[in-house]
């Protein structure tokens, strides 16, 4: 066996020269060097190393100590130089394999981060374009880990914004569609599947407000016309004979479409009924005038001239129209007068 080294310092130097490269001093050595250095009063103290750097220095120090311990054991055992080199080579290979594996894993992590950053950036740009927002600008000083988290959080926020807009748009479109169906108007158009912009959502809300006001106005007009038409029909004894007239006098106003055409048609119907009533009133006055002439001709006393006509105009005209020829064509005038008086004595 080769003789043992003469001193510990020689062994340490040999171990370091054959196995380890020149590395920064350990943390205690750095601290001692910082403490021994004097600074001017106006100069700030130097920046302390990061914990990872301190840990790396402590690992190097630990390897030096353990390799020195191995040299001591080999000296005691009497391991030859060739065997020592072989053993130290095995240690070096294992350490290199461990470090290479860690480096490979960290490089793989870096590649995955870069790929994830690219994917998040593509999704983010697509969402910004879809939502009509300015393109997102990340902090240039961010590390890949910080940038990946920042982009991921921003994509999550924009996805929530997109879902919220789609849900809100769906609710508003249904409300707008219902109002436009009642008014027979064209609803606000947003293509199916398209994410609405904030301006489009605001315009849709204004469209709904305008349609609701229009419906309220038309409903008030319809109710007024329906009330007037119903009274006119009852007064002239007119029975609705068309589908439109039947829908117009229904009690359930939600079954009637409040379109401009329907409102105009209601107004036309009201005018027709008013004109028909005026014609019946003229006929009634003419018949009454005939009755009065007959009373004068027959010399009916004034106290017996009772022509209080109440009720629908058509009923009054029917009674008057029947009575007038009978008065004119009667032979037994006194008997006829007595009968005609009985006819017109109704309240």
Secondary structure, DSSP 8 states (H G I E B T S, - for coil): -----S-HHHHHHHHHHHH-------HHHHHHHHHH----TTS-------HHHHHHHHHHHHHHHHHHHHHHHHHHHT--HHHHHHHHHHHHHHHHHHHHHHHHHHHHHHHHHHHHHHHHHHHHHHHHHHTT-------TT--HHHHHHHHHHHHHHHHHHHHHHHHHHHHHHHHHHHHHHHHT-------TT----HHHHHHHHHHHHHHHHHHHHHHHHHHHHHHHHHHHHHHTT----SHHHHHHT-S-GGGS---HHHHHHHHHHHHHHHHHHHHHHHHHHHHHHHHHHHHHHHT--GGG------S-HHHHHHHHHHHHHHHHH-SSHHHHHHHHHHHH---
